[in-house]
Each structure stands twice: as structure tokens, then as C-alpha cells.
Amino acid sequence: MMVDLLTLEGELLPSELERPKRVQSRSNRVAQTVMVARRVLEGEGAGALTVRRLAEEMNIQAPSLYKHFSCKTEVELALIEESMFDIGDVTHQALHESGDLSPIASLLTAYRTHCLSHPNLYRLATSGHFPRENLPEGLEAWAGNPWFVVTGDPSLAQALWSFAHGMVILELDDRYPPGSDLESTWRAGTVAFEQMVRN
């Protein structure tokens, strides 16, 4: 689990949202379950994530977990929340620590690096039904906010995220033809969006 990277010293950038708070603090058992679930998911994929498997990993009986999570879907919801906080932390940090990169290049680089490093968690959070109504208030808007900060336009922000998400998924699925120069493809997308923002 990532530490809150974005208890950043300093001020928010124009249009940057404050990090939302979690709806409730987690009990030790819930926090332990989420940590174990994340380890299983990231190490072995979604197919390995079952209540029985989590109970085995925690050396407890499966019915004990049902006191804290009514079903596997609730565990997955907690993992989606984790993923969104992680991605939000990483991308907001990229806004403040771009170094020699342009804001768009910094954002895309941070997003790509993080998501490729956590493929199974990323897939869980970005494919299928998205349970936005069950997530902490403001989390979705905050996690997506860096894309608006660097573009200044909601449609362009969605287009930029869609480019990044599509590239990440195709890269994870190894769907690019052999010999594709993905660094050049990412650079081409970066330059194209930088030009759109300038115009």
C-alpha cells in the first residue's frame, strides 16, 4: 500500500483538487485483508482472488472474513479504492515534480510507469463495471484531476487519459506488433497533446 505521497508541502496548482479523505478508517482486520488481497491479486491475478484463498493466507476460517466483507465484490471495491488513491497520488506528484519534462510528459511518464508496475490492480480498477457510487466522495474527480490540470479542458483531459489508458492496456496485453518502438509512440502522443494544449 502506498503512503500518502500527496501530503505535499506547498500549494495546490491552479485547478488542482485537494486529496479526498477515506470515508472511514479501517479496522486492523479489514486493513490486513486488503493488504493480503492486494498481494494475491498483484502476484497471481484476479482468478486467484477468492475469500477462501484470503482466509488461507491469513490463517483464519473463511466465515470469519464475512464479518468484515459480505462478498468478494466488497474486497474488490476496497482494492479499486486503493488503486485510485495510488494513481491519484502518483499523478498529482508528477504535477509538482516534473523536472525537465513538460507537465504532460511528466504526467504520462508517471502514469505509464505506475500502471505497468501494477498490471492486475490496474486492470481491476479500469475494466468492467465501475462502482463509482460506492467510492469515497470526490475520489474519482480527484484521481482524474491531473489530466485537467495539464490540459485546462475537460474534453482534452478525457482524450489524454484515454490515450494513456489505451496505450497502457495494449502494452500490458502485448498487442503491439513485434518491433514496435513504444517510446516513440508515447513521445508522439505527448507532442500531439502538447500542441493541442498550446493552440
C-alpha positions as CSV (number, residue, x, y, z in Angstrom):
1,M,0.0,0.0,0.0
2,M,1.3,3.4,-0.9
3,V,1.9,6.1,1.7
4,D,0.0,9.3,1.1
5,L,2.6,10.9,-1.3
6,L,0.4,13.9,-1.6
7,T,0.5,15.4,1.7
8,L,2.7,17.7,-0.4
9,E,4.3,20.6,1.2
10,G,3.3,23.7,-0.7
11,E,0.3,24.9,-2.5
12,L,-2.1,23.4,-5.0
13,L,-1.6,24.3,-8.6
14,P,-4.4,26.2,-10.3
15,S,-7.4,23.9,-10.9
16,E,-5.8,21.2,-8.7
17,L,-8.2,19.5,-6.2
18,E,-7.4,18.6,-2.7
19,R,-6.9,14.9,-1.9
20,P,-10.2,13.4,-0.5
21,K,-10.3,11.6,2.8
22,R,-11.3,8.0,3.2
23,V,-14.9,7.6,4.2
24,Q,-14.0,5.6,7.3
25,S,-10.9,4.3,9.0
26,R,-10.3,0.6,8.5
27,S,-10.1,-1.9,11.4
28,N,-6.9,-3.9,11.7
29,R,-8.6,-7.0,10.2
30,V,-10.0,-5.1,7.2
31,A,-6.6,-3.4,6.6
32,Q,-4.9,-6.8,6.8
33,T,-7.4,-8.4,4.4
34,V,-7.0,-5.6,1.9
35,M,-3.2,-5.9,2.1
36,V,-3.3,-9.7,1.6
37,A,-5.9,-9.3,-1.2
38,R,-3.6,-6.9,-3.0
39,R,-0.6,-9.2,-2.6
40,V,-2.6,-12.1,-4.1
41,L,-4.1,-10.0,-6.9
42,E,-0.8,-8.4,-7.9
43,G,1.1,-11.7,-7.7
44,E,-1.3,-14.1,-9.2
45,G,-4.1,-12.2,-11.0
46,A,-7.8,-11.8,-10.4
47,G,-8.5,-15.5,-10.7
48,A,-6.6,-16.2,-7.5
49,L,-8.6,-13.7,-5.5
50,T,-11.2,-15.6,-3.6
51,V,-12.5,-15.3,0.0
52,R,-11.3,-18.9,0.7
53,R,-7.8,-18.0,-0.6
54,L,-7.6,-14.9,1.5
55,A,-8.6,-16.8,4.6
56,E,-5.9,-19.4,3.9
57,E,-3.3,-16.7,3.5
58,M,-4.4,-15.1,6.8
59,N,-4.6,-18.5,8.7
60,I,-8.3,-18.0,9.6
61,Q,-11.6,-19.6,8.6
62,A,-13.4,-18.2,5.6
63,P,-16.6,-17.4,7.5
64,S,-14.5,-15.1,9.8
65,L,-13.9,-12.8,6.8
66,Y,-17.6,-12.5,6.1
67,K,-17.8,-10.4,9.4
68,H,-15.9,-7.7,7.6
69,F,-16.7,-8.2,3.9
70,S,-20.0,-9.6,2.8
71,C,-18.6,-10.9,-0.5
72,K,-15.6,-10.9,-2.8
73,T,-17.1,-7.8,-4.6
74,E,-16.6,-5.8,-1.4
75,V,-12.9,-6.8,-1.3
76,E,-12.5,-5.8,-4.9
77,L,-14.2,-2.4,-4.2
78,A,-11.6,-1.8,-1.5
79,L,-8.8,-2.7,-3.9
80,I,-10.3,-0.3,-6.6
81,E,-10.2,2.4,-3.9
82,E,-6.6,1.6,-3.2
83,S,-5.7,1.7,-6.8
84,M,-7.4,5.1,-7.4
85,F,-5.7,6.7,-4.4
86,D,-2.4,5.3,-5.6
87,I,-2.8,6.5,-9.1
88,G,-4.0,9.9,-7.9
89,D,-1.0,10.2,-5.6
90,V,1.4,9.3,-8.3
91,T,-0.1,11.6,-10.9
92,H,-0.6,14.6,-8.6
93,Q,3.0,14.2,-7.5
94,A,4.0,14.2,-11.2
95,L,2.4,17.7,-11.5
96,H,4.7,19.0,-8.8
97,E,7.9,17.2,-9.7
98,S,8.1,17.4,-13.5
99,G,11.8,18.4,-13.5
100,D,12.9,18.9,-17.1
101,L,9.8,17.3,-18.5
102,S,6.7,19.2,-19.7
103,P,3.7,18.8,-17.4
104,I,2.0,16.4,-19.9
105,A,5.2,14.4,-20.4
106,S,5.7,14.1,-16.6
107,L,2.1,13.0,-16.1
108,L,2.2,10.4,-18.9
109,T,5.5,9.0,-17.7
110,A,4.4,8.7,-14.1
111,Y,1.1,7.1,-15.1
112,R,2.7,4.6,-17.5
113,T,5.4,3.6,-15.1
114,H,3.0,3.1,-12.2
115,C,0.3,1.3,-14.1
116,L,2.7,-1.1,-15.9
117,S,4.2,-1.9,-12.4
118,H,0.7,-2.9,-11.1
119,P,-1.0,-4.6,-14.0
120,N,-3.5,-6.7,-12.2
121,L,-4.6,-3.9,-9.8
122,Y,-4.8,-1.6,-12.8
123,R,-7.0,-3.9,-14.7
124,L,-9.3,-4.4,-11.8
125,A,-9.7,-0.7,-11.4
126,T,-10.2,0.2,-15.1
127,S,-12.2,-2.7,-16.7
128,G,-15.8,-3.8,-16.3
129,H,-18.4,-2.0,-14.2
130,F,-17.0,1.0,-12.3
131,P,-18.6,1.2,-8.8
132,R,-18.3,5.0,-8.6
133,E,-21.4,5.2,-6.3
134,N,-19.6,3.2,-3.6
135,L,-16.3,5.0,-3.6
136,P,-15.4,7.8,-1.3
137,E,-16.9,11.1,-2.3
138,G,-14.6,13.1,-4.6
139,L,-12.2,10.2,-5.2
140,E,-12.9,9.8,-8.9
141,A,-12.8,13.5,-9.6
142,W,-9.5,13.9,-7.7
143,A,-7.8,10.9,-9.3
144,G,-8.7,12.3,-12.7
145,N,-7.9,15.9,-11.9
146,P,-4.2,15.9,-13.1
147,W,-5.4,15.3,-16.6
148,F,-7.5,18.5,-16.4
149,V,-4.7,20.5,-14.7
150,V,-2.3,19.9,-17.6
151,T,-4.8,20.5,-20.4
152,G,-7.3,23.0,-18.9
153,D,-10.1,21.5,-20.9
154,P,-12.4,18.6,-19.8
155,S,-12.7,17.0,-23.3
156,L,-9.0,17.2,-23.9
157,A,-8.4,15.8,-20.4
158,Q,-10.5,12.8,-21.2
159,A,-8.8,12.4,-24.5
160,L,-5.4,12.5,-22.9
161,W,-6.4,9.9,-20.3
162,S,-8.0,7.7,-23.0
163,F,-4.7,7.8,-24.9
164,A,-2.7,6.9,-21.9
165,H,-5.1,4.2,-20.8
166,G,-5.3,2.7,-24.3
167,M,-1.5,2.6,-24.6
168,V,-1.1,1.0,-21.1
169,I,-3.7,-1.7,-21.8
170,L,-2.3,-2.5,-25.3
171,E,1.2,-2.6,-23.8
172,L,0.1,-4.9,-20.9
173,D,-1.7,-7.2,-23.4
174,D,1.4,-7.3,-25.7
175,R,-0.9,-6.2,-28.6
176,Y,1.6,-4.0,-30.4
177,P,3.3,-5.6,-33.4
178,P,6.8,-7.1,-32.7
179,G,9.5,-4.4,-33.0
180,S,7.1,-1.5,-32.2
181,D,9.0,1.4,-30.8
182,L,6.7,2.2,-27.9
183,E,8.9,5.0,-26.6
184,S,8.4,6.8,-29.9
185,T,4.7,6.2,-29.8
186,W,4.4,7.7,-26.3
187,R,6.5,10.6,-27.4
188,A,4.4,11.2,-30.5
189,G,1.2,11.2,-28.3
190,T,2.9,13.6,-25.9
191,V,3.9,16.0,-28.6
192,A,0.4,15.9,-30.2
193,F,-1.3,16.7,-26.9
194,E,1.2,19.4,-26.1
195,Q,0.4,21.1,-29.4
196,M,-3.3,20.8,-28.8
197,V,-2.9,22.5,-25.4
198,R,-0.9,25.3,-26.9
199,N,-3.4,26.0,-29.7
